[in-house]
Amino acid sequence: MKVLVVDDEPVARQRIIRLLDPMPDIEVVGQASSAKDALACIGRLAPDVVLLDIEMPGVDGLALAALPQLPPIVFVTAHASHALAAFQVGAHDYLVKPVELARLTAALDRVRDRMTRAEGPTPAEPWRLVVVDGSLRRFVDAREIACFLADEKYVSFVIGGRTLLLRESLDALEERLRPLGFLRANRGALVRKSAIEAFDASEGGSLVLAGGDRIPVSRRALATIRQALGA
């Protein structure tokens, strides 16, 4: 997700950038010290989200955010009193300085979730996945994936020798991929039926995938898996 940081104070900009640095799917594409510079950066850099101060010389952040066709805005300000006005101009979130990492992360998560829903599959394309890969949005065909694994807040999968992360719960993914032949093997794994080469009944049961990977089958899923595989 591409981020533009806008604040008239260099120290404040750098603090936000330091908080963003460890986030694997965040790229700070630019910074600006005024609303005028921010508008130019938005046109040139096409950020996915703008972290925007309110009180700046000249045009303030509220006036900038009121302009049409801007990317999502998260206000970052020293004053809590502008919150109502901020949400009236369509802010996605409102953070008060000094910004805590947890609050910044939560704000970006909300923006990311809205982006994913906006770019997500149509009912006619349940197989189409939108994956954040650095500054890229990758479009992946779920029918090419052998197994999806729950990975904390993400779902991970391997394609072309690379592990990518999908910001969608495994439950939601199972719901839309079930008609495509995906089976829930356990609480943390969703497997494509056509990628299963064998069922191993020892030690409670496991699925053997192409390439030799083994996925344990939970006791809860065992009957469903056996029935689906005719095992």
C-alpha positions as CSV (number, residue, x, y, z in Angstrom):
1,M,0.0,0.0,0.0
2,K,1.5,3.3,-1.1
3,V,1.5,6.1,1.5
4,L,2.0,9.8,1.3
5,V,2.9,11.7,4.5
6,V,1.8,15.3,4.7
7,D,2.9,17.6,7.6
8,D,4.5,21.0,7.8
9,E,6.9,19.8,10.5
10,P,9.8,17.6,9.2
11,V,10.3,16.0,12.6
12,A,6.6,14.9,12.7
13,R,6.9,13.5,9.1
14,Q,10.0,11.5,10.1
15,R,8.4,10.0,13.2
16,I,5.5,8.7,11.1
17,I,7.8,7.3,8.5
18,R,9.8,5.5,11.2
19,L,6.6,3.9,12.4
20,L,5.7,2.8,8.9
21,D,9.2,1.4,8.0
22,P,8.7,-2.1,9.6
23,M,5.4,-2.7,7.9
24,P,6.0,-5.2,5.1
25,D,3.3,-4.1,2.7
26,I,3.7,-0.3,3.2
27,E,5.7,1.9,0.9
28,V,6.1,5.6,1.7
29,V,6.1,7.0,-1.8
30,G,6.5,10.6,-0.8
31,Q,6.2,13.4,1.7
32,A,4.9,16.9,1.5
33,S,5.0,20.0,3.8
34,S,1.9,21.8,2.5
35,A,-1.5,21.1,1.0
36,K,-0.3,22.5,-2.4
37,D,2.7,20.1,-2.4
38,A,0.5,17.3,-1.3
39,L,-1.9,17.8,-4.2
40,A,1.0,17.7,-6.6
41,C,2.3,14.5,-5.0
42,I,-1.1,12.9,-5.2
43,G,-1.3,13.6,-8.9
44,R,2.2,12.4,-9.6
45,L,2.6,9.4,-7.2
46,A,-1.0,8.1,-6.9
47,P,-0.8,7.0,-3.2
48,D,-3.3,4.6,-1.8
49,V,-3.7,6.6,1.4
50,V,-2.6,10.1,2.6
51,L,-1.6,10.6,6.3
52,L,-2.5,14.3,6.6
53,D,-1.9,17.0,9.2
54,I,-4.7,19.6,9.7
55,E,-3.0,22.8,10.8
56,M,-0.6,23.8,8.1
57,P,0.4,27.2,6.7
58,G,-1.9,28.3,3.8
59,V,-4.5,25.8,2.9
60,D,-5.2,23.5,5.8
61,G,-5.7,19.7,5.8
62,L,-9.5,20.0,6.1
63,A,-9.7,22.1,3.0
64,L,-7.5,19.7,1.1
65,A,-9.5,16.7,2.2
66,A,-12.7,18.3,1.0
67,L,-11.5,18.3,-2.6
68,P,-13.0,15.6,-4.9
69,Q,-11.4,12.4,-6.1
70,L,-8.7,12.2,-3.4
71,P,-7.3,8.9,-2.1
72,P,-8.4,7.8,1.4
73,I,-7.4,10.3,4.1
74,V,-6.2,9.5,7.6
75,F,-5.7,12.7,9.6
76,V,-2.7,12.9,11.9
77,T,-3.0,16.0,14.1
78,A,-2.1,17.4,17.5
79,H,-5.6,18.6,18.2
80,A,-8.6,16.3,19.0
81,S,-11.0,19.2,18.5
82,H,-11.1,18.8,14.7
83,A,-12.4,15.2,14.7
84,L,-16.0,16.1,13.8
85,A,-15.0,18.3,10.9
86,A,-12.5,15.7,9.7
87,F,-15.2,13.0,9.4
88,Q,-17.5,15.4,7.8
89,V,-15.1,15.7,4.9
90,G,-14.8,11.9,4.6
91,A,-11.8,11.0,6.7
92,H,-11.1,7.3,7.1
93,D,-9.6,7.8,10.5
94,Y,-8.4,10.5,12.9
95,L,-5.1,10.0,14.9
96,V,-3.9,12.4,17.6
97,K,-0.2,13.0,18.0
98,P,1.9,11.5,19.4
99,V,0.6,8.6,17.3
100,E,0.9,5.1,18.8
101,L,2.0,2.3,16.5
102,A,-1.2,0.2,17.3
103,R,-3.5,3.1,16.3
104,L,-1.6,3.8,13.1
105,T,-1.6,0.1,12.2
106,A,-5.4,-0.2,12.9
107,A,-6.1,2.9,10.7
108,L,-4.1,1.4,7.8
109,D,-5.8,-1.9,8.3
110,R,-9.2,-0.3,7.9
111,V,-8.1,1.5,4.7
112,R,-6.6,-1.8,3.4
113,D,-9.8,-3.7,4.1
114,R,-11.9,-1.1,2.2
115,M,-9.5,-1.3,-0.7
116,T,-9.7,-5.1,-0.8
117,R,-13.5,-5.0,-0.7
118,A,-13.5,-2.4,-3.5
119,E,-11.1,-4.4,-5.7
120,G,-12.5,-7.8,-4.6
121,P,-14.0,-10.4,-6.9
122,T,-17.4,-10.0,-8.5
123,P,-19.9,-12.8,-7.9
124,A,-19.0,-14.1,-11.4
125,E,-15.3,-14.3,-10.4
126,P,-15.0,-15.9,-7.0
127,W,-11.6,-17.3,-7.9
128,R,-10.1,-13.8,-8.4
129,L,-7.8,-12.8,-5.5
130,V,-6.3,-9.3,-5.0
131,V,-3.0,-9.6,-3.2
132,V,-0.8,-6.8,-1.9
133,D,2.8,-7.4,-3.0
134,G,4.9,-4.4,-2.0
135,S,3.6,-1.5,-4.1
136,L,1.8,-3.9,-6.5
137,R,-1.7,-5.3,-6.5
138,R,-1.4,-8.8,-7.9
139,F,-4.4,-10.6,-9.3
140,V,-4.2,-14.3,-8.6
141,D,-6.4,-17.2,-9.8
142,A,-7.3,-19.2,-6.7
143,R,-7.7,-22.3,-8.9
144,E,-3.9,-22.4,-9.3
145,I,-3.3,-22.5,-5.5
146,A,-3.0,-25.9,-3.8
147,C,-3.4,-24.7,-0.2
148,F,-4.2,-21.6,1.8
149,L,-2.9,-21.4,5.4
150,A,-4.1,-19.1,8.2
151,D,-1.1,-16.8,9.1
152,E,-2.1,-14.5,12.0
153,K,-4.1,-11.6,10.4
154,Y,-3.4,-12.9,6.9
155,V,-3.9,-16.0,4.8
156,S,-0.6,-17.2,3.1
157,F,-0.2,-19.3,0.0
158,V,2.6,-20.2,-2.4
159,I,2.6,-19.5,-6.1
160,G,5.5,-19.5,-8.5
161,G,7.8,-20.4,-5.6
162,R,6.9,-17.3,-3.7
163,T,4.8,-16.9,-0.5
164,L,2.2,-14.2,-0.7
165,L,-0.2,-12.8,1.8
166,L,-3.9,-12.3,1.3
167,R,-5.8,-10.1,3.7
168,E,-8.9,-12.2,4.1
169,S,-10.0,-14.6,6.8
170,L,-9.8,-18.3,6.0
171,D,-13.5,-18.6,6.9
172,A,-14.5,-16.0,4.2
173,L,-12.1,-17.6,1.7
174,E,-13.6,-21.0,2.3
175,E,-17.1,-19.7,1.8
176,R,-16.4,-18.4,-1.7
177,L,-14.0,-21.1,-2.8
178,R,-16.0,-24.1,-1.7
179,P,-17.9,-24.3,-5.0
180,L,-14.5,-24.5,-6.7
181,G,-13.6,-27.7,-4.9
182,F,-11.7,-26.4,-1.9
183,L,-11.9,-28.3,1.4
184,R,-11.3,-27.2,4.9
185,A,-8.7,-29.7,6.3
186,N,-8.3,-28.1,9.7
187,R,-8.8,-24.8,11.4
188,G,-5.8,-23.3,9.7
189,A,-5.8,-24.9,6.2
190,L,-7.9,-24.8,3.1
191,V,-6.9,-27.3,0.4
192,R,-7.9,-27.6,-3.3
193,K,-9.3,-31.0,-3.8
194,S,-7.7,-31.5,-7.2
195,A,-4.2,-30.9,-5.6
196,I,-4.6,-33.8,-3.2
197,E,-2.6,-36.8,-4.3
198,A,-3.3,-39.1,-1.4
199,F,-5.0,-39.5,2.0
200,D,-2.9,-40.9,4.8
201,A,-5.1,-42.5,7.4
202,S,-2.3,-42.9,10.0
203,E,-2.0,-40.6,13.0
204,G,-5.5,-39.2,12.7
205,G,-5.3,-38.5,8.9
206,S,-3.5,-36.1,6.6
207,L,-3.6,-35.0,3.0
208,V,-0.6,-35.5,0.8
209,L,-0.4,-32.7,-1.8
210,A,1.5,-32.6,-5.1
211,G,5.1,-32.0,-4.2
212,G,4.8,-34.0,-1.0
213,D,3.5,-31.4,1.4
214,R,1.3,-32.9,4.1
215,I,-1.7,-31.1,5.7
216,P,-3.1,-32.6,8.9
217,V,-6.9,-33.3,8.9
218,S,-8.7,-32.3,12.1
219,R,-11.0,-34.6,13.8
220,R,-13.9,-32.2,13.1
221,A,-13.1,-32.2,9.3
222,L,-12.3,-35.9,9.0
223,A,-15.7,-37.2,8.0
224,T,-16.2,-34.4,5.4
225,I,-12.8,-35.0,3.9
226,R,-13.3,-38.8,3.7
227,Q,-16.6,-38.3,2.0
228,A,-15.3,-35.8,-0.5
229,L,-12.4,-38.0,-1.4
230,G,-14.2,-41.3,-1.3
231,A,-11.7,-42.4,1.3
